[in-house]
Amino acid sequence: MNNSYVDPKTVKLTDLVKDNKKVYFLYFRDKDFWYRHEDGLVFSVSLDEIDNPESPATLQAEDKAIYFMRWIKKYIEVAKKEALL
C-alpha cells in the first residue's frame, strides 16, 4: 500500500478502480468512515449514506475499490469544486 499523498483534484477515477485495486479502512470519526486507497488517496464514506434502508451497504475493512467507486467519485468531485472557490 502506498503511503504517499494523492491529490484528489488531479487523480483519475478510472485509474483508481481498475485492476482489482483495493481500499483499506482507516478509522471512523464524526459519522464518516475513512478509507485509504492502495494508491494513497484518502476518502470518506458517510454513515448517513450507508444507513439508508432503501440502499444499504456493507463496508469491509479491506475491499475492492470498484465497490467504493461512488464514494471515491463523490469525494473527488467535492475536492475539485472546493479548489475552484
C-alpha positions in Angstrom: 0.0 0.0 0.0 1.2 3.5 -1.0 1.5 5.9 1.9 2.2 9.0 -0.1 -0.4 11.7 -0.5 -2.6 11.7 -3.6 -4.3 15.0 -4.5 -8.0 14.2 -5.2 -8.1 17.2 -7.6 -5.7 15.5 -10.1 -6.4 11.8 -9.8 -8.4 9.8 -12.4 -11.2 7.7 -11.1 -10.7 5.0 -13.7 -7.1 4.5 -12.6 -8.3 4.0 -9.0 -10.8 1.3 -9.7 -9.1 -0.8 -12.4 -7.0 -4.0 -12.0 -8.8 -5.0 -8.7 -7.2 -2.3 -6.7 -8.1 -2.2 -3.0 -9.2 0.2 -0.3 -8.5 -0.2 3.4 -10.4 1.1 6.4 -8.5 3.6 8.5 -10.9 5.0 11.2 -14.4 6.2 12.0 -14.9 9.8 13.1 -17.9 12.2 13.1 -20.2 9.9 11.2 -17.6 9.2 8.5 -15.8 6.0 7.7 -12.3 6.9 6.3 -10.6 4.7 3.8 -7.2 4.7 2.1 -6.9 3.6 -1.5 -3.8 1.4 -2.2 -2.5 4.3 -4.4 -2.7 6.7 -1.4 -6.0 8.6 -1.8 -7.8 9.0 1.5 -11.6 9.4 1.2 -14.7 9.2 3.4 -18.0 7.3 3.3 -20.8 8.9 5.3 -22.7 6.8 7.8 -25.9 8.5 6.7 -25.4 7.2 3.2 -24.9 3.6 4.2 -27.6 3.6 6.9 -30.3 4.1 4.3 -32.9 1.3 4.3 -33.5 1.8 0.5 -29.9 1.2 -0.4 -28.0 -0.4 2.5 -24.3 -1.0 2.1 -21.8 -3.3 3.9 -18.4 -1.9 4.5 -15.4 -4.3 4.8 -12.1 -3.5 6.4 -10.4 -4.4 3.0 -12.3 -4.5 -0.3 -12.1 -3.8 -4.0 -12.0 -0.2 -4.9 -14.7 -0.7 -7.6 -17.2 -1.3 -4.8 -16.4 2.2 -3.4 -16.5 3.9 -6.7 -19.5 6.1 -5.9 -17.9 7.5 -2.7 -14.5 7.9 -4.3 -16.1 9.8 -7.3 -18.1 12.0 -4.9 -15.0 12.8 -2.8 -13.1 13.7 -6.0 -15.9 16.0 -7.3 -16.2 17.8 -3.9 -12.4 18.4 -3.8 -12.4 19.8 -7.4 -15.4 22.1 -6.6 -13.6 23.4 -3.4 -10.5 24.1 -5.4 -12.4 26.5 -7.7 -13.6 28.6 -4.7 
